[in-house]
Amino acid sequence: FKILDVKVIDMTSKDQYSLSLFFDDLVTTEDQLMAQKYRNQAKDEGALNTCNMDLLGTSKTMVGCSYEHAFKQKINLSKAELIDEASYVLKSEGQAAHDGTIQEGKSLKQSDVKGKVIQRLIDNSCSSNDYVVDYRIPVFKGFLASFVYIKTRPIGNRFANSNSHVSITGLDNIVSKHEREKIIAFCKHLKLDYGEIDVLRNNLDGLLYI
């Protein structure tokens, strides 16, 4: 922001603004009502340049629905879809919680998972299975950045927010043209104008998961 000489203000400010950007990673009903209030305020003020004003939400359920719509495959699963002996991931609905735990299907079927989601366990291991790798792709107004962040961490800390190594590579080195089209379709369905998307490549089926 300093490099671009951008002044950041909130919706309570009386200052004029040239871009209205909405971002919120909270998922409670109260949060969503407040977010809608700010969205309506920006529209009433005739904001021409807006980002994420119609964003459907950032809960893992909402993200999973948009992912399934665009990729025609699922990452979120119901208890009825679980296999007793298979392993899955249990996470909080909210973003940036970093509280994922690996549990067997039989245990999850008997657990209270209110406020959480059950997801496929993605094998994104590398380097002799000692590390996992995921990719972060910036998106803006229907376009993907030409670069990708490669984030690597020990497999024992796979759900943490700390990385052992971060590097940058070209988008074409990570995703195919067809996958880029699917990611854009995902953003359009979620009505995400601007953000950064974390994706995983599953070693078992070669597919991309958001």
ABEGO torsion letter per residue (X at the ends): XAAAGBBBBBAABABBBABBBBBBABABAAAAAAAAAAAAAAAAAGBABBBGAABAEABAAAAAAAAAAAAGBBABBBAAABBAABBBBBBBABBGAGABBBBBAAAAAABBABGBBBBBBBBABBGGGABBBBBBBBBBGGBBBABBBBBBBBAAAAABABBABBBBBBAAAABBAAAAAAAAAAAAAAGBABEBBBBBBBAAAGBBBX
